[in-house]
Amino acid sequence: LKAPVGYTYAWQPSGSGNSYITVRDDGHYSCTISNRCGASTAGITLSHLELPLVGVGIYGDSTLCKDEMLVPAILYNHSAFSKLWSTNDTGSEITVHLPGLYTLTTYNVCGTHEESLYLHGCKGIMAFPNAFSPNGDGRNDVFRPIVQDGTFIEYYVMKIFNRWGQQVFISFKADYGWDGGQNEVGSYFYLCKFKEYGQGEQFIRGDLELLK
């Protein structure tokens, strides 16, 4: 702490001294400067500022499903530090709906600190029928997987081949299936590659019968 030069000094709480003192603790410091014309006193209160080393909390558990249905999760940090979430939110709480990695950066003039939390999704079920009959009766008219509620698909591709190995259909969405087109009744086989949020890549293959 520095005072104007050229005077007599009385620092508090450290007593008399030079035009400056070095302080290392919190507290109130004041200095009275004087000369033959009089005296003047000024003070300052210093407080210790911590590095923003705080974590991320979550209301509930870290799996975004309940009874195989999606439920939101609320991440929070109620510290006084400035915040920036990986979602670009800056408040004390954010609501998220998808599995994945979420990061919070807290910061002040002393520095920054980063904490992350990974939210898991429900491990879903994907199953394929072994036959379908695209005859327009509203039952099994389209060949596509049965996907359990709570399954969050990040990537999906399904290919269907005839008995000679020729590709006859491709889909990039689990709800978009094969209606048989102009292909003849008979045996086909499929290959499906997909990835759920928070899971590794998976492969399913099998045979199917196109019926009329």
Secondary structure by P-SEA (a helix, b strand, c coil): ccccccbbbbcccccccccbbbbccbbbbbbbbbccccccccbbbbbbbcccbbbbbbccccccccccbbbbbbbbbcccccccccccccccbbbbccccbbbbbbbcccbbbbbbbbbbccbbbbbbbccccccccccccccccccccccccccbbbbbbcccccccccccccccccccccccbbbbbbccccccccccbbbbbbcccccc
